[in-house]
Structures are given as C-alpha cells and as structure tokens.
Amino acid sequence: QVGIIEYIDHILGREDEILRVEQIRKAKTKMFKCFHDAKCIFIGDALWDVKAALQSHTVPFMIASEVLKMLQFRELGMSYANSIINALRFVIKSSCVQ
C-alpha cells in the first residue's frame, strides 16, 4: 500500500514466531547472522513493541496517529511519527546523515 515492498528483504509475522521479541531476534539473526551485533530500528505502534525492541537490543521507532499514543511515546522518550510514510522518511533521512 505504501510502495516499499521492493525494498524489503524479509517479512516475519505471527506465523513465524508468536512473541514479538522472538520475531525481532529471528529477523536480525536471518539478516545479520548474529542479532547482538546488528544495529537495527524496529517500527511499531504499541507499548509492547517498545518493550520487544528494547529486549532484543533494537531501537524502537513508533507510529502514533492518536494523541494519547503520541503523549505516551513522548513521555517514554521514544521517537515517533504520525504515519508509516513519515517514519520511513525519518529513518531513511537519518541513515543518510551518518
């Protein structure tokens, strides 16, 4: 729907692992062989996504289109955007700066 599928190497979901933290670990292991060494960003939209990202040594970046979620993520000090498009723009722009 957002025209990015051609840039995606792997997709993991509940069919692969039930727990979100295990999904992230499996994706990082698949892509980088050793998930502890990989520097990754996980884009999610819920507080348990923050928890799973932090548990898997991954940087959380949140999608918050509702005011309550924006306030929650701001209070937690999490980076967030109001849509997946804006989140991807931020991530791509940030990765080009380094």
N, C-alpha and C positions, 0 to 999 in steps of 0.2 A: 504493500500500500504506500510505502514511503520511498520506493525506488532504490533500495540499498542491497537487495538480495545478492547482486553480483559481487558485492564486496565482502560477503560473509563466507568464511571457510567452514564453520561448524555450527550446527544448531543442536542444542541439548534441551530436553524438557522432562516432564514428569515420567515419560516412558523410559527414560534412561536412568534416572535417579529420582527418588521421591523427595528427599530433603534438598532444599536449595543450596546449602553449603556443599553437599556432595556433588551437585550439578556443577558448581563453580570449580571445585577441585578436579573433577573429571575433565572439564573443558580445558583447564590450564595444563593438566597432565598431557592431554591429547595434543595440544598446540605447542607446548614448550618442554615436554618430557619430564620436567621437574617443577611442580607448581610453586614451590617455595621461592625459586629464583625468578619467577616471572613477575613483571610489573604490569598489572592489568587494572582496568576500570570495569566495574560491574554497574550497569544501568538498571535500576529497579524503581518501583513505585510504592513500596510499603516498608514499614519499620523492620519487618523480619528480613527484608532484602539487605538493609543496612547491617543487621546482625550477621547474616550469612557472609556478606562481603568481608566484614572485619574478621570473622572466624577463619576465613580462607586467605587471609593476608592480601586482600584485594581492596582497591579504593572504591568506595561506593559513590555513585553519582545518581541522584534521584530525579524522577519525573513527578512534578507536583502541579496539577492543574486546579486543585482546590485550595482555598485559602487556609484551611485547617492543616493540610499536609505541608504547605509552604511554611507555616509557623512552626510545625513540629520539626521539620528538617533544619530550619534556621536555628531553632533552639538547640538542636544537637550539633550544630556547626557543620552540617552536611552541605555539599554543593548540590544545587538542583536547578532544573529548568522547567518551564511550563509545558513542554511538549518533547516528544522524541526527536523531532527535527531540530529544535533548538539545543537539545542535549548533544546530539551528534555534531552540530556546528561547533559547539563549545569544545568538545573533545578533539575534533579534528584541528581546530584553530590552536588549541593548547599544545597538541603534539607537534605541530609545525614550528612553534616558537622555540622549542628546545633544540 
